[in-house]
């Protein structure tokens, strides 16, 4: 048998001979009906071998490289070259797959956009269920035009008039669609990604899952039946082989939720049991009559009614765990792939975040910020967050807001913010553009100070000479005992005052808290602490002996308090107006570690991290284009004028008797918006919200965030030409929308640390796939390589534990090699992984 036929048989696809042109050709998997097209084959252009692909298998198994002379003994150099060639072909295939999946996702989104809600659906009527808002339909003729071929399944073409469109998601975006015709034939888009993806009956909540029940089953009709009977969140994995991957995704996203796996009768039952066991879930079996020909709870629904399904749901049971293998039998168990399940793909992506649509940006800044994002090909979130925090720092104590109609509770808009992204996402240039007006204010203030400082130096010298002359007059008068002359000389000296000019400061990058305190004494409106790498700032405050600095910043966030330093050798420093804004950038890895510590109640669990409210972690752009044009100077100057005007007296701000800070209140419409928003927030925080303490603490700070944003948006409009007055309803509505947007980013930021080993696991997979980690490797051996994200034993062990959960490997404890030695853990790789 040729190497080609061997690998085809190994991964279950039908051999198809193709030209040696390096192109992929479709073929079938042998376990499905003819014409399924789930396989692909290609022959290298040099005719030395090729690749075969089975779409239905896990990512670790689905693609295999073969060579015609693979049975010939190769020299070490030839083996090395063969490994290199295989790796290059793998990388090329991965790139092609990514491009095809991206194209399929775009097509899926296009189809979903033009499809409409079902009307008298024949398919769902036959199934006895009602579709939810996450189902649409499209005319078959129009669908064929859009996708360029006539969909088919089980060797039969689609028929009927309308096709149901089921959006398949990875939790963040649509990856493909499932199409269902009126007879029940089902097909996915060519090259669309279903593995690890799912369909949901509704929007997924933003929480950790406390009090939440999630049902996961195979088909759409099955889960619509479950949804009708339970009103729980209902998820369709769309195949039994996808159940475990989807279940693990939801366990990772909702660690506190109850997960119910809805089993089919037959082939899917063992898959449902495995999925239930993997997530410590509850198994629901259909209660079919003995003479039933059905296989799922939808059939049960049609045959015995919805009440019968409710009884089956109440009868859900947990599955006993499989007995763990002993050290004696583990080695034997790992030598045969028959004893191992297929390794599951690791969850892709992060918790979804809301997009920052142009309509979310304040009108005076909208064109400016979108111009920056377009020219730099970066998410607008980076520049927008930087600009809003910068403008809030400029306003500072120059104007606060009373959020209540009559109360004297005052909020100062000195916000803290940060942006998160990979090093390649151009965070720093985008942030710099958003802060450019602030930098210009700092530059102009410095130049103005330098000019006045020179004049002051000359005046000070004249003053010194004049003082000396008057002092001589006083001496002569004292010698003579001339009282009148003494008083005259004293009067002259008393009138001589020399006040050094203060330099207006808007920002500082790396000042000590004592020096920042001195700056604030001279600049009572406040200043911005700007850090390019914010994690360094966090870690500096974590050091022993820096507790006073942490206290300084914790107090400075409020913006409306004073602060006093008492230092031996430096005396007492009274800061009457402690108002500091903070902004910086971070990369995902250090952030996840820091958040993980805060979630666990470790370093950083004092509310410092939670004070960063304008905290954004947008998705990386999926497309890039070369944009080479001049900046929009008109809009850039428009933004500059707003910053410039608001650096002076704030239009419309009023300072009431006894108050230190001028302020505004909401207009009647704006007050209603704030009151309704506040009621929803407080009701949620006081209820059974299921949020981790760190995220709950973050959301409590929104009591300051919402009115601060409303004030900033309003004053930007006033500086742009709006008539001064109370904070408008428009600004309040926009601020409330920003709170929703920022909360979705907070969910990503705090949720990214629920499994800190996931990034390490992905790095381990990369090294396993290239053959650098083999069965028998120890934690120490892996750690000593100092690979990225695997630089400590703790990171390595966390990643291995994740991979163990996803069936990539097992960890075996070994006995000490000699008396007095320590036991170690070795890695046993799943033999089903194709290296």
Residue, then its C-alpha position, 0 to 999 in steps of 0.5 A: x500500500x502506498x504512503x498516500x493510501x495509508x494516510x487516507x485510511x488513517x484519517x478516514x478519507x477516500x483516496x483521490x488522485x490529483x495532479x502534482x500542482x500543490x492545489x487542494x482537491x475535495x474528496x469524501x470522508x468514508x464515514x459519511x454519505x457519498x458527496x459529503x466533501x469533508x476531505x481534501x487532498x493535494x500533491x506537492x508540486x515537486x511530486x514527492x508527496x502531499x497532504x490529506x485533510x479530514x475536516x471532521x477531526x480535531x485540529x490535532x488530527x485532521x491534517x497529515x503530511x506524507x512522502x512517497x519515500x517515507x519507508x526508506x532509511x533517511x540520513x540525519x540531514x535528510x530527516x532534518x530536511x524532511x521535518x523542515x519541509x513538513x513544518x513549512x507545509x503545515x504552516x502553509x496549510x494553516x494559513x490557507x485554512x485561516x484565509x478560507x475560514x475568514x472568507x466563509x465567515x464573511x459570507x456567513x455574515x453577509x447571508x445572515x444580514x440579508x436573511x429575514x425572520x422565519x414566517x410559517x417555517x415548514x421545517x420548524x412547523x414539522x418539528x413542532x417548535x418555534x424559532x427564536x430571534x437567532x434564526x432567519x430564513x432565505x429563499x433557496x434561489x437567492x441563497x444559491x446566488x450568494x454562495x455560488x453552488x446548490x447546497x446538498x446533504x446526504x447525496x441529495x440537493x436542497x429542495x423547497x422554497x425557504x432555507x433556515x439559516x442558523x448562525x454558528x458562533x465562536x462566542x464572539x463572531x459568526x464563523x459559518x452558518x448551518x443551512x436547513x431545507x424544508x425536508x430537514x437536510x442540513x449543510x454548512x458553508x464550504x470551509x466554514x468553521x464548526x468545530x468548537x463553535x455553536x448556535x445559541x437560542x439567545x444572547x449570552x449573559x455577561x457573568x460567571x454563571x452563578x444561578x445560571x443553567x445552560x443546556x447543550x445538545x446536538x441539533x437546533x430542533x432538539x435545543x428549541x424543544x429544551x428551551x421551550x421546556x426549561x427557558x434556560x440558555x440553550x446551545x446546539x453543538x450541531x454534531x455529537x463530536x462537537x459536544x465536548x469542545x462546546x461544553x468545555x468552552x461554556x465551562x471555561x466561560x461560566x465556571x459557576x453555571x450548571x451545565x446540562x448535556x442533552x443526549x441523543x439515543x444511539x451514536x451520540x450517547x457516548x459523546x454526551x456522556x464524555x461531555x457531561x463528565x468533562x464539565x462535571x455536568x448533568x446528563x439528560x436522556x430522552x424519555x422515548x416510548x419502547x416502540x418509538x423510532x425517535x432519537x432525541x427530545x424533539x421526537x419525544x416532544x412530538x410523540x408525548x408532549x412538552x410535559x414529558x420533556x420537562x419530566x426528563x429534564x428534572x430527571x437529569x443525573x450526574x455521571x460517575x467519574x472514570x477511575x483514575x489510572x494507577x502509575x502501573x497501568x498508566x504507561x500501558x494505557x498511553x501506548x495505544x491510541x485506542x485508549x485515548x479520546x481525540x484531543x480537543x481544540x483549545x478554546x479560541x479567542x476571548x470573551x466578546x466585547x462590544x465594538x466602538x462604533x463611530x456613533x459612540x464617539x462624541x460628535x466633536x471628536x468623532x471625525x478626528x478619532x476615526x481618521x486616526x484609526x483609519x490611517x493607522x489601521x488600529x481599533x478606534x478604542x485606543x485613541x478614543x480612550x486616551x483622548x477621553x482620559x486626557x480631556x478629563x485630566x485637563x478639566x480636573x477640578x476645574x469643573x465637577x458634577x453633582x450627579x443628584x438633583x439636590x444632594x451635594x455629592x460631587x464627582x470630579x472627572x479625573x478618570x483612569x484608563x488603559x489599553x490592552x493589546x499585543x505588541x504588534x497592535x500599535x497601541x503606543x502610536x494610537x494613544x500618542x495621537x489621542x493625547x496629542x492635544x494634551x502634549x501640545x498644552x504641556x509644550x505651550x505651558x513649558x515655553x510660556x514658563x521659560x519666557x516668564x522665568x527669564x523675565x523673573x530672573x532679571x526682576x529678581x536680581x533688581x529686587x535683590x539690589x533694591x532690598x539691599x539698598x532699603x536694608x542699608x537705609x534701615x541700618x542707618x535709621x536704626x543707628x540714628x534712632x530715627x523712628x520715622x525713618x525706620x518705619x519708612x524703610x520697613x514699609x519699603x521692604x514690605x512692599x517688595x514681593x517676588x513671586x516666582x512664576x508657576x509652570x502649568x503642568x498637565x502630565x508627568x511620566x515618572x515622578x515620585x509621589x512626593x514630587x507629584x504632590x509638589x506639582x499638584x500644589x502648584x497645579x490644583x486642577x490636577x495632572x495626568x500620570x502617563x505610563x507607556x508600560x503600565x505593568x511596570x507602574x503596578x509592580x513598582x507599587x507592589x514592592x515592600x515599602x511602597x504602601x504609602x505610594x499606593x495609598x497616595x494613588x488610591x486617594x488621588x483617584x477621588x479628585x476632591x480630597x487633600x493629602x498630607x505627607x510627613x517625612x523625617x528630613x523633609x518635613x510636612x507637605x500639605x496637598x490641598x487638592x489631590x487630583x490625579x488621572x492615570x493612563x497607560x498601555x499593557x500587553x495581555x500576558x502580564x495583565x492576566x497574571x495581575x488580574x488573576x492575583x486580584x481575583x484570588x485576593x492577592x497582590x492588587x486586591x485593594x481596589x487599585x486595579x478596579x479604579x481603571x474604568x476606561x479600560x479597553x481590550x479590543x479585538x485585533x483587526x482581521x483586515x489591513x490596508x495601506x492608508x497613506x494620506x495626510x491627517x484631517x488637519x481641520x478635525x485635529x485642530x477642532x479637537x485642539x481648540x476644545x482642549x485649549x478652551x477647557x484648560x481655562x475657565x470652564x464655561x457655565x460652571x458655578x461655584x456654590x457657597x462653601x464649595x472648593x470646586x465649580x460644578x454643573x448638574x444634569x438637565x431634567x432629561x439628563x437627570x432622568x437618564x442618570x437616575x434610571x441608570x443608577x437604579x439598574x446598577x444598584x439593583x444589580x449590585x445588591x442582587x444575586x449577580x454572580x460576579x467575582x468580587x474583583x469585577x463587582x468592585x470594578x462596577x461599583x466605581x461606575x458610580x463615578x464613571x457615568x457622571x464623569x463621562x457625561x460631564x466630559x462629553x457635555x463640556x466637549x460639546x460646549x467648547x465646540x459651540x454648544x450653549x453652556x448650561x446643565x449636562x444634557x440628556x444627549x451626553x447622559x445617554x452617551x455616557x450610559x452607552x459607554x458604561x455598557x461598552x466598557x463593562x463588556x471590556x471589563x468582562x474580558x479583562x477580568x475573565x481572561x484570568x479565570x484560566x491563567x494556564x490557557x496561554x501557556x497551554x497554547x504555547x505548549x501545543x505549538x512546541x508539541x506539534x513541532x516535536x520539541x516536547x515528547x512523552x517522558x518530558x518533565x516540567x523542569x525540562x520544559x521550563x529550562x527552555x525558557x520559551x515564551x509564556x513558559x518561563x516559570x515552573x508554575x506557568x508550565x504546570x498550569x499549561x500542562x493541567x489545561x492540556x490534560x483537561x482537553x485530552x492532549x496529555x496526562x501527567x504521571x508522577x514517578x517515584x524518586x530515582x534514588x533514596x532521598x530524591x524527589x518524585x517528578x511529573x512526566x508528560x504522556x502525550x496522547x498518541x492520537x496527536x499527529x506530529 
